[in-house]
């Protein structure tokens, strides 16, 4: 991939988005050109359905980009004076005056305010860290003390559609394995213990009893419902749609009807800011479409003498040290059809059972998808350098990644999902708190399940370690 | 202050009399479940029939008798034989039942008014207590839905009374349950039936390796009970026995609460202890705990107003004083909501449940004229009172599709097709039973699923394996919901199996269990939309799955 080409495409997309916004502004220009509200809100008047044509997908994603980059205002409904940041709609005990609040949120005017490195949809610097808390008890913390929240860096979203598709296929594979164990146990009238693997990743074992119950004690790195939740540092969010609905509330106080509306809360204005229907399901769809179609990060070797050779050696070292046990170079993907709403979200985030028809975004239609490698069976090899699995990241000697005090959504404090390394060359600093300034430091911070690979890296010759850095820096986001 | 109370009471009476439901004033925005009647296609064909003795009763029991965890059924027939059905429903599919022969004589299954399931002998097969006109029967459950009479082996005489109610609890340290039997009019008394209520009975098993109920305690006075329920009303861990009585036949009677005393006969709470005299046509008891404070509320069905009782501020740990909050919560359900008949309605079975999975407690009431009582509504549809986010109940029976012209009696609210949405069986007098499948909420393209849910099965070990008396606490966000595992209440109808809890938009929940002996479990972390098995002593919950279709 050529960086100049990518920049040109990015320019075209931005120009398109601006054109859309200008188009959308026409009615407002006629009456109040100074209107301080987001024109793209409500621009998608109906939920998209069926397989979208390239033109329809382009229009939807442009609206999604406009929403992602919009600075929401009080006229849009920014702020949540009577609601907390919690994923489950939760009332605040006392209304808050300020629209924004750096710690507990709302803490950003727009999605792109944090997701901007190296471009919109990207990662965030340390200054853009989020303070994740459940938002149930002590929802109003104004301290950075980890007893109240877990400080996290902002992940990039490039290639996120492929990640979600991988997760869905893996969930289906794991649940099929569970069904297989149950069928065998019922047929044999004996306990059946099967290994759980998906796309070659080991998720432990499941034991099925003849009575239809399953013992989940031996699961490893996956939730008990065998749904792969690929998003967030912790790997606890199922879909772009779920994360979008969460983040809109948490970071902006923009509440999506599909979770905070009257159906589930009894109120059209649950956050008490005087605005009803702040985010429609179609708005969410537009945001999801844009994120899901962001190009996958690429591999670009700087045209600097020696870098290509160093990167090649580093890639070999990366495997030899054992890093690829978790940072899998690629996972195979059967289908590039991204359905939204998806199959694994539960009530509170629209899923495919809650709508008349899904929309299908065919990622194969996108130009950037042409460059994705495929295997002999025609499957796309998604080069994510991850395994979509959670691992213990600390031990008694190496505990730098054990700074958090709170578990999140049933996941213990020192367990995190393997960071996908595609794009890592564009998203400095590193670590779940974004507080490691170099790749060398974050590698040496790996403990727990990654300790052996980390030790191999530490024990390697200086040049060998340097080559690994050269390799990792070729994994970049090309907007 | 007294004058203010008087004025408020008068206003309440006026509003009630003029049909001003407080609930009608506010909007209901949550899902209304569409309950599709499909008894005939599901293979259920049973009517509750008979003369005066079968004006009351008409119950059913749901339980799993073949080990597949799907709720099977027994439906009383009154003068006709009770019928057994095995559940063959596909997951989330149409309801399907097949009649089966439990291996009993037809004569044993006639005269049945109601039934309650429980595992009396701790063998992990559900047994059944059949309440009959005459000798009650205890059926010991076996494999593959086979039952055998166990009156002799359990030393239960069964009596000769007109039995209409039952409840059971494992008392502290006891191997086998203590069973309370509620009786109605004494048919052997000379003269009119008025003022001739039969005493009730308390059966405590003797110590030993097998149930032995040869000692029977008489609970006098009896006031023509129609529902009894062991309930831990004051969160002491010592359930007492609440009885709702039919004022139609008693003289000087009232509602009753018996204090259960370990190893001694129960003692009635008196007015000096705060128990206030209440006389209603008590038909059914339902228990819930709206705010999960451990102090339950009760719905008492009657002719006219349904009572919704909450422990009063004047109450104490040993002072059971209640106030009626039915009006303020919009739950009086005192007259038909459809059909135009303005006469008072007649309530029977009542049950709290979350029928639309929105985390708010709903209330179902089976309704129907006793027979042809002219002063009470003739067309008297069953109530579906959905709990709203405004803390009020909203009548949605018509919209849900249950406003049928039948005379409801007993009922079962259960997830018959294991899709996490509660279905409904209503036993009707002189009319085939109604079986409603919960389709979810109506949309312009079909039906969409309701909110999230979790269903929980407890395993308490060798004694009281199904954990009767346990309290399940389910935490989602800042909200706690509780469910008590009980045998009893309702109207002649009981159920055993998974306990259902609606979770709304929560995708996970933390469950704690207070086991029947009072010990609290550690928290169990579970994901939504799962059948959960919690086995005492195990670190993690298990999930259960129906047979893949």
Boltz contact constraints between the chains, C-beta under 6 A:
constraints:
  - contact:
      token1: [A, 88]
      token2: [B, 477]
      max_distance: 6.0
  - contact:
      token1: [A, 88]
      token2: [B, 506]
      max_distance: 6.0
  - contact:
      token1: [A, 90]
      token2: [B, 477]
      max_distance: 6.0
  - contact:
      token1: [A, 90]
      token2: [B, 478]
      max_distance: 6.0
  - contact:
      token1: [A, 136]
      token2: [B, 477]
      max_distance: 6.0
  - contact:
      token1: [A, 136]
      token2: [B, 478]
      max_distance: 6.0
  - contact:
      token1: [A, 179]
      token2: [B, 548]
      max_distance: 6.0
  - contact:
      token1: [A, 182]
      token2: [B, 545]
      max_distance: 6.0
  - contact:
      token1: [A, 212]
      token2: [B, 544]
      max_distance: 6.0
  - contact:
      token1: [A, 212]
      token2: [B, 545]
      max_distance: 6.0
  - contact:
      token1: [A, 213]
      token2: [B, 533]
      max_distance: 6.0
  - contact:
      token1: [A, 213]
      token2: [B, 542]
      max_distance: 6.0
  - contact:
      token1: [A, 213]
      token2: [B, 544]
      max_distance: 6.0
  - contact:
      token1: [A, 214]
      token2: [B, 543]
      max_distance: 6.0
  - contact:
      token1: [A, 215]
      token2: [B, 542]
      max_distance: 6.0
  - contact:
      token1: [A, 216]
      token2: [B, 540]
      max_distance: 6.0
  - contact:
      token1: [A, 217]
      token2: [B, 540]
      max_distance: 6.0
  - contact:
      token1: [A, 224]
      token2: [B, 527]
      max_distance: 6.0
  - contact:
      token1: [A, 225]
      token2: [B, 527]
      max_distance: 6.0
  - contact:
      token1: [A, 259]
      token2: [B, 505]
      max_distance: 6.0
  - contact:
      token1: [A, 262]
      token2: [B, 29]
      max_distance: 6.0
  - contact:
      token1: [A, 264]
      token2: [B, 504]
      max_distance: 6.0
  - contact:
      token1: [A, 264]
      token2: [B, 505]
      max_distance: 6.0
  - contact:
      token1: [A, 266]
      token2: [B, 29]
      max_distance: 6.0
  - contact:
      token1: [A, 266]
      token2: [B, 389]
      max_distance: 6.0
  - contact:
      token1: [A, 346]
      token2: [B, 452]
      max_distance: 6.0
  - contact:
      token1: [A, 346]
      token2: [B, 507]
      max_distance: 6.0
  - contact:
      token1: [A, 346]
      token2: [B, 528]
      max_distance: 6.0
  - contact:
      token1: [A, 347]
      token2: [B, 451]
      max_distance: 6.0
  - contact:
      token1: [A, 347]
      token2: [B, 452]
      max_distance: 6.0
  - contact:
      token1: [A, 347]
      token2: [B, 505]
      max_distance: 6.0
  - contact:
      token1: [A, 348]
      token2: [B, 505]
      max_distance: 6.0
  - contact:
      token1: [A, 353]
      token2: [B, 449]
      max_distance: 6.0
  - contact:
      token1: [A, 354]
      token2: [B, 448]
      max_distance: 6.0
  - contact:
      token1: [A, 356]
      token2: [B, 445]
      max_distance: 6.0
  - contact:
      token1: [A, 410]
      token2: [B, 525]
      max_distance: 6.0
